[in-house]
Amino acid sequence: MPERSKKLRDVNSLAAAIVGEATGAPKRTRKAPPKPPEKNPAAVELGRLGGLKGGKARAAKLSPEQRSDIARKAAQIRWQRLS
């Protein structure tokens, strides 16, 4: 008697297992997921440096009126979330 899996199967995988067993097809096994490619440490560091500079550089380019508008909109959104 074949061993039964303790895991419940969905209908499609159960049907595939029954057909495979009836026809004598080899069992399908799951493949290990591929490893993500290694990142270049120099590129990672450059990206981090750009990210660290980004907010400060953008704020320096904005006029006081623009900064005020952005802050006002952000405060309105925060208050809307609390209500």
FENCOR-V92671 format. One record per backbone hydrogen bond with DSSP energy under -0.5 kcal/mol. CO is the residue of the C=O (numbers start at 1). NH is the residue of the N-H. Records with the same first field share a line. If there is no record, write none. Layout:
BEGIN
CO->NH ; NH
END
This chain:
BEGIN
10->14
11->15
12->16
13->17
14->18
15->19
16->20
17->21
18->22
19->23
20->24 ; 25
39->41
40->44
41->45
42->46
43->47
44->48
45->49
46->50
47->51
48->52
49->53
50->54
51->55
53->57
54->58
55->59
56->60
57->61
58->62
63->67
64->68
65->69
66->70
67->71
68->72
69->73
70->74
71->75
72->76
73->77
74->78
75->79
76->80
77->81
78->82
79->83
END
